[in-house]
Amino acid sequence: MIDVGSGGAVAVDPSELRTLAAQLDGDAARLGDLAREIGGVAHLLGDVLAAVEGLHACASTVAADAASAGDIARAMRFAADTYEMVELQARALMEQQDADARGPLAELLRMRQEQLEQRSPGAGEEAERLLSAWRAEHGGEFLRQIDRGPGWLLGMFGLSAPLMFAPVPFIIQGLRRARTGRIPDGTSLRGRAPEPVMRPGARGEPGRAPLSFGDLASRVPDGDDATIRVERYTLADGRREFAVYVAGTQGESGTVLDWDSNVRLYSGERSQAYAAVERALEEAGAQPGDVLHAAGFSQGGMIAGWLAAEGRYDVQTLVTLGAPMELDTRSDTVVVTVRHDDDPFPLLVGGGAPHAPGSDRSVLIERTLDPASTPFDVAIPAHRLETYIETMRSFDASGDPRVAALGERLAHLQEAPTVEVFDFRPEKSPERSAREGGGAF
């Protein structure tokens, strides 16, 4: 079973809650007027009619409904102030971590929090509780599987198992505090990387646009024939859009998508894998500013996220499958984040963002792949490309109204008269030029 949400700690727009609260206030006022009118009629009739007792009871019932509507409206305004406080606290934390952003903006955030607390006493404390509960659930299924899997641990690792895996919960807590894996919008990778050796496969072969997000996910290469795929769409008016799909980490030597690249990207350094994706886009004809739809699995999702953050291309759609990163943006980019909560690699994102990343169409798609497994299954079944593709196909078939809303972002590609496919399997070049430009290697 999949769970579809916004990806933030709060999935409700505070302004919408306040609008609903105002409507309820109006309903409460009208009900109050009606109760008084009914009571007035009952008073005028006095003892003339036997129905007077029923009119008094009706007036009392309507008055009680008016009071309930008023109570609900007040509760909704408190919730709206609390949810806004969650966003303000998250924003304030981000500003504290960015020395250049301290100053007037931080003061405005503080003043707004004070206004909300004065209007809704206790909203700040409730916001802290919501944030703490939300962060505590991050990685919850993975930790539960560790707790119930001592037999697996002992069978695989012997008596050293407790020593090997006891620190895991503390490591996850440390990642949350450090806010690792966050890619702020507008930031760039540090340093330079050697030029990879591009090994092209298909060059401009005819293709077709993806019919669904499951179809889109299935185009992420598995590394057998290619590790990077680029699709070029020439629209009826002559404009071009591009899609790039990037594989996850490959085990064999010589590939640019190796563990070294993983570590560099995770720490914010440019890697040969990232340079290879840039080269692949250039060789497919993409120019700075062109519209790009980016998707990737694991390390490939990290690369797709950095493409969106750096802003060289107009990334309108970002799909990440089991990626150890999260783009920290509130732009118009549609962000589709897919993760299994028994997959350890997405846990490398320290705590997640309290606000939903990307546009209001963005979604977080989650599921537990196998509640009966443990995180120490040798192949980590929750971190396989094919299982993530299955999750995306389940989302397509779920009947969730957001499926159609997301599909609108890609629907125009179906009308492209020409779709061309470019495949690449780049390899690492010698490291001798890796230190050019003072990169942090």
Secondary structure, DSSP 8 states (H G I E B T S, - for coil): --EEE-SSS--S-HHHHHHHHHHHHHHHHHHHHHHHHHHHHHHHHTTS-TTHHHHHHHHHHHHHHHHHHHHHHHHHHHHHHHHHHHHHHHHHHHHHH-GGG-SHHHHHHHHHHHHHHHHSTTHHHHHHHHHHHHHHHTTHHHHHHHHT-HHHHHHHHGGGHHHHHTTHHHHHHHHHHHTTTEEETT---BS-----B--EEEEEEE----SSHHHHHHTS--SSS-SEEEEEEE-TTS-EEEEEEE-----STTBSSSHHHHHHHHTTB--HHHHHHHHHHHHTT--TT-EEEEEEETHHHHHHHHHHHH-SSEEEEEEEES-S-EEE--SS-EEEEEEETT-SGGGGS-S--SS--SSTT-EEEEE-S-TTS-TT-TT-GGG-HHHHHHHHHHHHTS--HHHHHHHHHHHGGGG-SEEEEEEE--B---GGGTTGGG---
